[in-house]
């Protein structure tokens, strides 16, 4: 039982670390989209806002996955 | 004041008093004005749509690297057809968990013993990566832009997620422009690579997979020769 607990922990911790790293990557993407949007602004369809919104959604999903994994794993 | 050397036949002709020219009212201490070449009447602008890949005289776009008085003559982006590979890859990635998990269950019976929570976490992470891949691929297409303005040519390259490379050169530094269109697909959809050679040690520009490369090259050539104005 102790060994099974160890194996589960050995898989859980690296997985959580991976999810945390991906959340950081998603944050970098948000910053990059914002800086690109300020550099090149196209007014049609507020496309810059849409792209920023998608990047933020991506970040929220990454953080949510990390939190959910903390709970369910 | 009549000219004393006037021809006798013209003596009786009335002298027309010339009105003082407007330049006479100008302060003579100032340096003499040089007449600037008159610009051609502004060409009508085309509203740039969000996903457009080729636009002459676009409006609705602002680029920080260009001056306030500078007008954009041509906006270039990679042809839409270049997005097909990543779109297809995204759709295939979406189907992978649906096809893979039953296959893994059949090949590796021990896979069945893995906790359902782990499987859920892995699947969610996989779909998150797929979403991230699609977003990054779109951003790389969207922000890889070539801009031809009245004084400068700008090449914005967004790659490797965190890498942005902005190259700008003055139109006067351009020595030669050429385009290359090879293969069936490029010929069919009329897109190709634009090669702009600059003088001296300045880096050359290469705009990849741009639509109507012949028109773009012609516009740049006209700009170099001074035939293109705003």
Interface residues (C-beta under 8 A of the other chain):
Chain A: X8 X11 X15 X18 X19 X22 X25 X26 X28 X29 X32 X33 X35 X36 X38 X39 X40 X41 X42 X43 X44 X45 X47 X51 X54 X55 X58 X61 X62 X65 X68 X69 X72 X73
Chain B: X47 X48 X49 X50 X60 X61 X62 X63 X64 X65 X115 X117 X118 X120 X121 X124 X125 X128 X129 X131 X132 X135 X136 X139 X142 X143 X145 X156 X158 X161 X162 X164 X166
